[in-house]
Amino acid sequence: FLSSVNFLTTIAVLGVTNGSRPWCLFIWSIVFTAIMLIGTLPILTGGLLMIVLDLHLNTQFYDAAFNGDPVLYQHLFWFLGHPEVYIIILPAFGVISQTLSTSVGKLVFGGPSMILAMGCITVLGSLVWAHHMMTVGLETDTRAYFSAVTMMIAIPTGTKIFNWLSTYMGNPFST
C-alpha cells in the first residue's frame, strides 16, 4: 500500500504522465497498478483482520453456526485475488510497450488508446471478482453481471494487442 502511494507521489511530483514523456506507457502501467493496489489491499487486510478476530477474540464473522457468513471471506479474498492478476500483468504490458517502442524507434501506435485500455482493465478487473464464486449460490442476475463484465475485459486487451501489432507492422526489428 505504502509503496503504491510512493510510486503515485513520485510520478505526480515529477510530472512524468503529463510533462516530458506523456505517452510513456510503462509509467502509466505503474500508475494503474498502484491505483489497483490502493483500492484492493485494504479490503484483504480487513478480511484477514476479521479472521484473526475470529481466532483470538471469538468473534463470529465467518462462523455460520452463529449467523456468520463464510461466503463473505470469499468475497473479501477474491476482491484482491482477481485484480491481482491484472496487478501482475499491467507492468508487463508497460514493459512490452516500452520494448516495442524502443525496438521500432517510434512511439506505440495509439498511445492515448493504450492508456485508456489500461484504465479500462483497471476498472473492469476490479469489478469481476465473483466470477470465481459461481457455485456459492449467487443470484442469476449477479452471475450474469459478473460473466458479462468478465467478457468485456477482452475489449481493452484486444485494443492493446491491435496497437502493438500496428506499431510493429512495417518496422522489422533490426538485427
C-alpha angles and dihedrals in degrees: 000000000000092000089054091052088048092052093048092047093049093048092047094047093047091046092223096150096054106020132052098354108027095165099044095136095191090061091048090050089055090049092053092044091052091049090052092049093049090050099046110031095069090055092054090045090054091050092050091047089054090053091051090049090050091051101042107024099034096240116157106221093135103021109108091195088068098040092272121142118235090184088062089070090052090053092048093046096047092045085073099022096064099041086050087075090060092040087061098041101043095069088047088054088052092050091049091050093048093046092048092048092050093045096053095036098236141079119282111268113260099013095177091049089051090054090047090049091053089048091051091048088051094052098039093042089056093051102053105064096120096063083088089060105057093130099054097083103270116170117262092247091051092051090048091052094050092045092050095047090047090057091046090065087073091070099065091037090054089048090056093049092047091051092048091050091046090052092050096044110110093002109092117191112263116243 
